Amino acid sequence: MRLSIFIVVVAFGISVVLSDECVCRKCQEMLAKKMQQINGDFLSTDQLVSVQDDAAGMYFNGQSLQEIAKFLKKEQNKYMTSSQINKVADITNRISNILGSTENTAKLIELAMNITLNFIVGDKAQVDQKIAEVKATSNDIGVAKQEMCRLIFTLYTPEKRQQLAKQVLEHISQDKRAQIRDILGEVFKVDDIDINNIGTASSNVF
């Protein structure tokens, strides 16, 4: 289910590189709650922390965000309940009805994933620099996780969520935006997005 992994990636953004084994647990939970405030609470605090835990080791060991996204997609049953997965399936079907086909929905989700990964490049560079600094001194993964958590907590903002949502919505034709925004609002916080104040992309408009 491509939409389910998109939900995970958007929910976490750059935070997929965060983790905790011991010292970062409190920070992780605080960050998870901040994510819920910004994105909505479709995913629980424990679910958000679980993804952070598993993704961090992969990222610290050199796996790309794309590789981590593929892993999360494959293991989605581990991170989401059956009711959540069913909800995502229902949303996907309803979006497909609006866009005219499941193929168009798959293309839109793939595009949204790419937009998300490109959007967080600047923040990712700061996190990578922080990891490099820790590796150059102590190479202590616990220290690295704590420093990443503190940095990401400051980088994760409602404004960035709004900017990202607008970049995705630019690729949906104006006559469909309200419907799709309202459907996505069942799993994302998008009710503060003014669809009348969004341009239209020059290509890949669905």
C-alpha positions as CSV (number, residue, x, y, z in Angstrom):
1,M,0.0,0.0,0.0
2,R,1.9,3.0,-1.2
3,L,-0.2,5.6,0.6
4,S,0.5,4.0,3.9
5,I,4.3,4.4,3.6
6,F,3.7,8.0,2.3
7,I,1.8,8.6,5.5
8,V,4.8,7.4,7.5
9,V,7.3,9.4,5.5
10,V,5.3,12.6,5.6
11,A,4.6,12.1,9.3
12,F,8.3,11.8,10.1
13,G,10.0,13.8,7.4
14,I,13.6,14.1,8.3
15,S,12.8,12.5,11.7
16,V,13.2,9.1,10.2
17,V,16.9,9.4,11.0
18,L,16.2,9.7,14.7
19,S,16.3,6.8,17.2
20,D,16.7,5.8,20.7
21,E,18.0,2.8,22.7
22,C,18.4,4.5,26.1
23,V,19.3,8.1,26.5
24,C,17.0,9.4,23.8
25,R,13.8,7.8,24.9
26,K,12.3,10.9,26.5
27,C,13.4,13.0,23.6
28,Q,11.8,10.6,21.1
29,E,8.5,10.7,23.0
30,M,8.6,14.5,23.0
31,L,9.3,14.6,19.3
32,A,6.6,12.1,18.6
33,K,4.1,14.2,20.5
34,K,5.2,17.3,18.6
35,M,4.7,15.3,15.3
36,Q,1.1,14.5,16.4
37,Q,0.5,18.2,17.2
38,I,1.8,19.2,13.7
39,N,0.5,16.3,11.6
40,G,-2.4,14.9,13.5
41,D,-2.6,11.8,15.7
42,F,-3.5,9.1,13.1
43,L,-0.3,7.4,14.3
44,S,0.2,6.9,18.1
45,T,3.2,8.0,20.1
46,D,4.3,4.4,20.5
47,Q,4.0,3.9,16.7
48,L,6.0,7.0,15.9
49,V,8.7,6.0,18.4
50,S,8.8,2.4,17.0
51,V,9.5,3.7,13.5
52,Q,12.2,6.0,14.8
53,D,13.9,3.2,16.6
54,D,14.0,0.9,13.6
55,A,14.9,3.5,11.0
56,A,17.7,5.1,13.0
57,G,20.0,2.1,12.9
58,M,19.6,1.8,9.2
59,Y,20.3,5.5,8.6
60,F,23.3,5.6,11.0
61,N,24.8,2.6,9.1
62,G,24.5,4.4,5.8
63,Q,21.2,3.4,4.4
64,S,19.4,6.1,2.4
65,L,16.0,7.6,3.1
66,Q,14.7,5.9,0.0
67,E,16.0,2.5,1.3
68,I,14.4,3.1,4.7
69,A,11.1,4.1,3.0
70,K,11.1,0.7,1.1
71,F,11.8,-1.1,4.4
72,L,8.9,0.7,6.1
73,K,6.6,-0.1,3.2
74,K,7.5,-3.8,3.4
75,E,7.1,-3.9,7.2
76,Q,4.0,-1.7,7.4
77,N,2.0,-4.4,9.3
78,K,4.5,-4.0,12.1
79,Y,3.9,-0.2,12.4
80,M,0.2,0.1,11.7
81,T,-2.8,-1.7,13.1
82,S,-5.2,-3.5,10.8
83,S,-7.8,-0.8,11.3
84,Q,-5.3,1.9,10.2
85,I,-4.3,-0.1,7.2
86,N,-8.0,-0.6,6.2
87,K,-8.5,3.1,6.7
88,V,-5.6,3.9,4.3
89,A,-7.0,1.4,1.8
90,D,-10.4,3.1,1.9
91,I,-8.8,6.6,1.4
92,T,-6.7,5.2,-1.5
93,N,-9.8,3.9,-3.2
94,R,-11.7,7.2,-2.7
95,I,-8.8,9.2,-4.1
96,S,-8.6,6.8,-7.1
97,N,-12.3,7.4,-7.8
98,I,-11.6,11.2,-7.9
99,L,-8.5,10.9,-10.0
100,G,-10.0,8.4,-12.4
101,S,-7.8,5.4,-11.9
102,T,-5.5,3.6,-9.4
103,E,-2.6,4.3,-11.7
104,N,-3.1,8.0,-11.3
105,T,-3.2,7.6,-7.6
106,A,0.0,5.6,-7.6
107,K,1.7,8.2,-9.7
108,L,0.5,11.0,-7.4
109,I,1.8,9.2,-4.3
110,E,5.1,8.5,-5.9
111,L,5.4,12.1,-6.9
112,A,4.5,13.2,-3.3
113,M,7.2,10.9,-1.9
114,N,9.8,12.5,-4.2
115,I,8.6,16.0,-3.3
116,T,8.9,15.1,0.4
117,L,12.4,13.7,0.1
118,N,13.6,16.7,-1.9
119,F,11.9,19.0,0.6
120,I,13.9,17.7,3.5
121,V,17.3,17.9,1.8
122,G,18.4,21.0,3.7
123,D,17.4,19.5,7.1
124,K,19.0,16.2,6.2
125,A,22.3,17.9,5.5
126,Q,22.3,19.4,9.0
127,V,21.6,16.1,10.6
128,D,24.3,14.4,8.5
129,Q,26.7,17.1,9.7
130,K,25.8,16.4,13.3
131,I,26.3,12.7,12.8
132,A,29.7,13.3,11.2
133,E,30.8,15.5,14.2
134,V,29.9,12.8,16.7
135,K,31.7,10.1,14.6
136,A,34.8,12.2,14.4
137,T,35.0,12.6,18.2
138,S,33.5,9.6,20.0
139,N,31.6,7.6,17.4
140,D,29.1,7.0,20.2
141,I,25.7,6.2,18.7
142,G,24.0,7.1,21.9
143,V,25.5,10.6,21.8
144,A,24.6,10.9,18.1
145,K,21.0,9.9,18.7
146,Q,20.7,12.5,21.5
147,E,22.2,15.3,19.3
148,M,20.0,14.3,16.3
149,C,16.9,14.4,18.5
150,R,17.6,17.9,19.8
151,L,18.3,19.2,16.3
152,I,15.3,17.6,14.7
153,F,13.0,18.8,17.4
154,T,14.0,22.4,16.4
155,L,13.7,21.7,12.7
156,Y,10.3,20.1,12.7
157,T,7.7,22.9,12.4
158,P,4.1,23.5,11.4
159,E,5.2,25.9,8.7
160,K,7.3,23.2,7.0
161,R,4.3,20.9,7.1
162,Q,2.2,23.6,5.4
163,Q,4.8,24.3,2.7
164,L,5.1,20.6,1.9
165,A,1.4,20.1,1.7
166,K,1.1,23.0,-0.7
167,Q,3.8,21.6,-2.9
168,V,1.9,18.4,-3.2
169,L,-1.5,20.0,-3.7
170,E,0.0,22.0,-6.6
171,H,-0.1,18.8,-8.6
172,I,-3.8,18.3,-8.1
173,S,-6.1,20.1,-10.5
174,Q,-8.2,22.9,-8.8
175,D,-11.5,21.1,-9.3
176,K,-10.3,18.1,-7.3
177,R,-8.2,19.8,-4.5
178,A,-11.0,20.4,-2.0
179,Q,-12.2,16.8,-2.2
180,I,-8.7,15.3,-1.9
181,R,-7.7,17.7,0.9
182,D,-10.8,16.7,2.9
183,I,-10.1,13.0,2.4
184,L,-6.4,13.3,3.4
185,G,-7.6,15.3,6.4
186,E,-8.8,12.0,7.9
187,V,-5.2,11.0,8.4
188,F,-3.2,14.3,8.1
189,K,-3.7,17.7,9.5
190,V,-4.5,19.8,6.4
191,D,-7.5,21.8,7.5
192,D,-5.4,24.9,7.7
193,I,-4.3,24.7,4.1
194,D,-6.0,27.4,1.9
195,I,-6.5,25.6,-1.4
196,N,-7.4,29.0,-3.0
197,N,-4.0,30.3,-2.3
198,I,-2.0,27.6,-4.1
199,G,-0.6,27.7,-7.6
200,T,-0.7,25.0,-10.1
201,A,2.4,23.0,-11.1
202,S,3.6,23.3,-14.7
203,S,3.6,19.5,-15.1
204,N,2.4,16.3,-13.6
205,V,-1.1,17.7,-12.7
206,F,-3.7,15.1,-11.9
